[in-house]
């Protein structure tokens, strides 16, 4: 049984959930290169994984100040899931820095 406090809306495997947890922990610890590496590897395995795309947007926007990359990842999320208000708000936040 998973120890996640959210519904697994995207049907992620236990490995994907574990990897996302690890990537988030790495970001919090400041191991940004390792977090990026893990998330990009996950994206190679499933290029349309919304939680991975969202986490990459978060990593590039909040932690690395690479706002164009952040917007690109949030664009991908919104292409797959146009009603994703969290991605829309984050995208808008980072767009202000590049326009």
C-alpha positions as CSV (number, residue, x, y, z in Angstrom):
1,X,0.0,0.0,0.0
2,X,1.2,3.4,-0.9
3,X,1.9,6.1,1.7
4,X,0.9,8.9,-0.6
5,X,-1.7,11.3,0.7
6,X,-3.3,11.9,-2.8
7,X,-5.3,9.9,-5.3
8,X,-3.2,8.4,-8.0
9,X,-5.2,10.2,-10.7
10,X,-2.7,9.4,-13.5
11,X,-2.3,5.7,-12.7
12,X,1.4,5.9,-12.0
13,X,3.3,2.8,-11.1
14,X,4.7,2.4,-7.7
15,X,8.2,3.0,-9.2
16,X,7.0,6.2,-10.8
17,X,5.6,7.4,-7.5
18,X,8.8,6.5,-5.7
19,X,10.9,8.3,-8.3
20,X,8.7,11.4,-8.1
21,X,9.1,11.4,-4.3
22,X,12.8,11.0,-4.7
23,X,13.0,13.9,-7.2
24,X,11.0,16.1,-4.9
25,X,13.3,15.3,-2.0
26,X,16.4,16.0,-4.1
27,X,15.0,19.4,-5.0
28,X,14.3,20.2,-1.4
29,X,17.9,19.1,-0.5
30,X,19.3,21.3,-3.2
31,X,20.5,18.4,-5.4
32,X,19.1,20.0,-8.4
33,X,21.2,18.2,-11.0
34,X,20.3,14.8,-9.6
35,X,16.6,15.8,-9.5
36,X,16.8,17.0,-13.1
37,X,18.5,13.8,-14.2
38,X,15.9,11.6,-12.5
39,X,13.0,13.5,-14.0
40,X,14.4,13.5,-17.5
41,X,15.0,9.8,-17.3
42,X,11.4,9.3,-16.2
43,X,10.3,11.4,-19.2
44,X,12.3,9.2,-21.6
45,X,10.2,6.3,-20.3
46,X,6.9,8.1,-20.6
47,X,7.0,11.4,-22.5
48,X,3.4,12.4,-21.7
49,X,3.6,11.9,-17.9
50,X,1.9,15.0,-16.6
51,X,3.4,14.8,-13.0
52,X,6.9,14.5,-14.4
53,X,6.3,17.4,-16.8
54,X,4.9,19.5,-14.0
55,X,7.8,18.7,-11.7
56,X,10.3,19.7,-14.5
57,X,8.4,23.0,-14.9
58,X,8.7,23.5,-11.2
59,X,12.4,22.6,-11.1
60,X,13.3,24.9,-14.0
61,X,11.1,27.8,-12.8
62,X,11.5,27.9,-9.1
63,X,14.9,26.4,-8.5
64,X,16.9,27.0,-11.7
65,X,15.3,30.3,-12.9
66,X,15.2,28.9,-16.4
67,X,11.8,30.4,-17.1
68,X,11.6,29.6,-20.8
69,X,12.2,25.9,-20.0
70,X,9.6,26.1,-17.3
71,X,7.0,27.6,-19.6
72,X,7.8,24.9,-22.2
73,X,7.1,22.1,-19.8
74,X,3.9,23.8,-18.5
75,X,2.8,24.2,-22.2
76,X,3.2,20.4,-22.6
77,X,1.1,19.8,-19.6
78,X,-1.6,22.2,-20.8
79,X,-1.5,20.6,-24.3
80,X,-2.3,17.2,-22.6
81,X,-4.6,18.6,-20.0
82,X,-6.0,22.0,-20.9
83,X,-8.0,22.4,-17.7
84,X,-5.0,22.0,-15.4
85,X,-5.3,25.2,-13.5
86,X,-2.1,24.6,-11.4
87,X,0.0,24.4,-14.6
88,X,-1.8,27.4,-16.1
89,X,-1.1,29.6,-13.1
90,X,2.5,28.4,-12.9
91,X,3.0,29.1,-16.6
92,X,1.6,32.6,-16.2
93,X,3.9,33.3,-13.3
94,X,7.0,32.4,-15.3
95,X,5.8,34.0,-18.5
96,X,6.1,37.4,-16.8
97,X,9.9,36.9,-16.6
98,X,10.4,36.2,-20.3
99,X,8.0,38.6,-22.0
